[in-house]
Every structure is written in structure tokens, then in C-alpha cells.
Amino acid sequence: MSAISVGQAVVLGAVEGVTEFLPVSSTGHLKITEGLMGIPVDDDAVVGFSAVIQVGAIAAVLVYFRKDIARIVSAWLRGLTDTSERHHHDYRFGWWMIYATIPIVVVGLAAKPLIQGPLASLWVVAGSLIAGSGVMWAADRTGRHKRGEDDTSLKDAMLVGGSQILALLFPGFSRSGATMSTALLLDLDRVAATRLSFFLGIPALTGAGLYELKDALGTGAGVAPLVVGTAVSFVVAYASIAWLLRFVTKHSFNAFVIYRIAVGLLLFGLLATGVLDS
């Protein structure tokens, strides 16, 4: 028997698609949803399933930004053999995406027992949701929003990429929230911060999904739920990306801050009253 049914996979895929790129913590929402459906959040198959369906959301990014990605990859490949191409920002950005992924890979492999053990607790998720809200509010308020995407540097990419570790160690902090907040603190405007978060998430999340695939299949996560969950995640994430890019052109992140605090407090209440098991 699969640890997750096809019906549950549809729900979890939709939750993943909506929340993966919004700064509200997809991991936190998945764990809350799993808990409400009676799915053990620390089960190996469930952990693997959650990582694999992220690939659907990443596929949505690849499709949505296919022209940008093709331009970056093309410039990077040309620059490998032609030194005259190496002054282009796209060539350098291709390397920065690789460099910025190294910290989260190292930490992810070294701290896997903690990440899938004590740090997977819903108490951690609730606290991280609220703590991350404070960081996001401060970043959006103090950032000067004066730098665009073409103004990014290797330092920006490494700091933003490295901030993904916060979400890895503290599920609920939000990978998108951490990266966007860091970019805002570096004075990038909201659109540039959001796009940088998308691009730097591609290698890390794709790698995590592929790494977990074998374990997910080998511990009870059936093929059908994985396929369905990933497909739903793709469709919903594509719509979510389009909406978020329109939203940040005219709005601050305050709505996300308020929502995160509300969800965090609600989760604390559900845990304290025994409605959810941590």
C-alpha cells in the first residue's frame, strides 16, 4: 500500500504548487496539510514524496522562464570556449547559479538526519513561520529597492543562495521568503528579488527531488501518487508564478507577513490543543 493515496496526492500537489514560490513556506503548508489528513510527517515515504513533487513546481519555472533560461544557458556554453563571451552578465550568472547552490547541497547532505528528524517537527514549522515573518517585514521595510536584475553580482547570488539554508534547517521559514528577504536587504527591487529567488531555486529544488526519488519509491510512495502530485504541482505552480510576478510590481510583502503570522499562531494553537500531532 502506498503511504499516500492518489486523492491525497492531488491535495498535496495543489498545496505545493500554490506555496512553493510564494514566501509562505511550502514545506510548512505541506506538513500542516499532511497532519490534518493524518499522514505521518516524518515517514520516509512522505518526506520523499514532498521532495519529488517539488520537481513539478520547478518544471513550471523552467517553462515559464524558458526564454530567460535558454539565454543564460546559451551564454554560459558559449563562454566555456570563447573568452570574448565571458564579459556578458548571462555567462557570469550561469556560474553564479552553480556556485550559489553549493552551500545548500553541503548542508543538506551533512544535516539530513536532523532535517528529517527533530527539525521536521510542526513546532519548528510554527516558530519558523513567525520568525521568518519578522525578517521579511524588516527586509521589505529597510531595503531601498533601487537595484534591478542586471545589477546583481556574485556576492548577491552567494548571499541569496546561501540563505536557502535557513529554510532547509527550519521548515516554515520558507525558501522563497529567505531568498527574497535577503535580496531585499541587498537593495534589489521586489521584482528582481522575486526573479532571483526563482532562478536560484532551480538547481537546489531539482537536485533535491531527484535525490529523493529513489527513496520515495523504495519506502512506500507509489508511482501513481507521485505522478499525479507532480503534475498537479506543475499546473498550479505555473499559475502561482504568473500571479506573484504581477503582484510584486504593485504591492509590498505585508500581506504575506500577516498571513504567515496568522498561520503560525493557528498552528501553535492546533498543536497545543492536541488537534495536530507534532
ChimeraX attribute file (.defattr): number of C-alpha atoms within 10 A of each C-alpha:
attribute: neighborCount
match mode: 1-to-1
recipient: residues
	/A:1	7
	/A:2	15
	/A:3	18
	/A:4	21
	/A:5	16
	/A:6	17
	/A:7	12
	/A:8	18
	/A:9	24
	/A:10	20
	/A:11	19
	/A:12	27
	/A:13	31
	/A:14	23
	/A:15	21
	/A:16	30
	/A:17	31
	/A:18	23
	/A:19	24
	/A:20	27
	/A:21	26
	/A:22	21
	/A:23	28
	/A:24	27
	/A:25	27
	/A:26	26
	/A:27	27
	/A:28	29
	/A:29	23
	/A:30	22
	/A:31	27
	/A:32	23
	/A:33	17
	/A:34	19
	/A:35	17
	/A:36	14
	/A:37	12
	/A:38	11
	/A:39	16
	/A:40	18
	/A:41	23
	/A:42	18
	/A:43	15
	/A:44	18
	/A:45	24
	/A:46	22
	/A:47	20
	/A:48	27
	/A:49	31
	/A:50	26
	/A:51	24
	/A:52	28
	/A:53	30
	/A:54	27
	/A:55	23
	/A:56	28
	/A:57	32
	/A:58	28
	/A:59	21
	/A:60	23
	/A:61	22
	/A:62	18
	/A:63	13
	/A:64	16
	/A:65	16
	/A:66	13
	/A:67	11
	/A:68	14
	/A:69	17
	/A:70	12
	/A:71	14
	/A:72	20
	/A:73	17
	/A:74	14
	/A:75	21
	/A:76	22
	/A:77	14
	/A:78	15
	/A:79	19
	/A:80	11
	/A:81	10
	/A:82	11
	/A:83	9
	/A:84	9
	/A:85	17
	/A:86	17
	/A:87	10
	/A:88	13
	/A:89	16
	/A:90	21
	/A:91	21
	/A:92	18
	/A:93	21
	/A:94	20
	/A:95	15
	/A:96	19
	/A:97	21
	/A:98	15
	/A:99	16
	/A:100	25
	/A:101	24
	/A:102	16
	/A:103	16
	/A:104	20
	/A:105	17
	/A:106	11
	/A:107	15
	/A:108	18
	/A:109	10
	/A:110	11
	/A:111	15
	/A:112	13
	/A:113	12
	/A:114	12
	/A:115	19
	/A:116	17
	/A:117	13
	/A:118	12
	/A:119	19
	/A:120	24
	/A:121	19
	/A:122	24
	/A:123	20
	/A:124	20
	/A:125	28
	/A:126	27
	/A:127	20
	/A:128	25
	/A:129	32
	/A:130	22
	/A:131	16
	/A:132	26
	/A:133	29
	/A:134	15
	/A:135	18
	/A:136	26
	/A:137	18
	/A:138	14
	/A:139	21
	/A:140	22
	/A:141	15
	/A:142	13
	/A:143	18
	/A:144	15
	/A:145	19
	/A:146	13
	/A:147	18
	/A:148	14
	/A:149	14
	/A:150	10
	/A:151	11
	/A:152	18
	/A:153	13
	/A:154	15
	/A:155	12
	/A:156	19
	/A:157	25
	/A:158	19
	/A:159	15
	/A:160	28
	/A:161	30
	/A:162	22
	/A:163	23
	/A:164	28
	/A:165	23
	/A:166	19
	/A:167	25
	/A:168	21
	/A:169	21
	/A:170	24
	/A:171	28
	/A:172	34
	/A:173	33
	/A:174	31
	/A:175	30
	/A:176	28
	/A:177	30
	/A:178	28
	/A:179	30
	/A:180	32
	/A:181	30
	/A:182	27
	/A:183	30
	/A:184	28
	/A:185	22
	/A:186	22
	/A:187	21
	/A:188	25
	/A:189	22
	/A:190	28
	/A:191	22
	/A:192	25
	/A:193	27
	/A:194	26
	/A:195	16
	/A:196	23
	/A:197	26
	/A:198	20
	/A:199	20
	/A:200	24
	/A:201	24
	/A:202	18
	/A:203	16
	/A:204	22
	/A:205	20
	/A:206	19
	/A:207	17
	/A:208	18
	/A:209	21
	/A:210	16
	/A:211	14
	/A:212	19
	/A:213	19
	/A:214	13
	/A:215	17
	/A:216	25
	/A:217	17
	/A:218	13
	/A:219	16
	/A:220	18
	/A:221	24
	/A:222	19
	/A:223	14
	/A:224	14
	/A:225	23
	/A:226	24
	/A:227	18
	/A:228	22
	/A:229	31
	/A:230	29
	/A:231	23
	/A:232	22
	/A:233	31
	/A:234	27
	/A:235	18
	/A:236	21
	/A:237	30
	/A:238	22
	/A:239	14
	/A:240	19
	/A:241	25
	/A:242	12
	/A:243	12
	/A:244	15
	/A:245	15
	/A:246	11
	/A:247	14
	/A:248	16
	/A:249	12
	/A:250	9
	/A:251	10
	/A:252	14
	/A:253	20
	/A:254	14
	/A:255	10
	/A:256	17
	/A:257	21
	/A:258	15
	/A:259	15
	/A:260	25
	/A:261	21
	/A:262	15
	/A:263	18
	/A:264	25
	/A:265	16
	/A:266	13
	/A:267	23
	/A:268	20
	/A:269	14
	/A:270	16
	/A:271	16
	/A:272	13
	/A:273	10
	/A:274	10
	/A:275	12
	/A:276	18
	/A:277	17
	/A:278	21
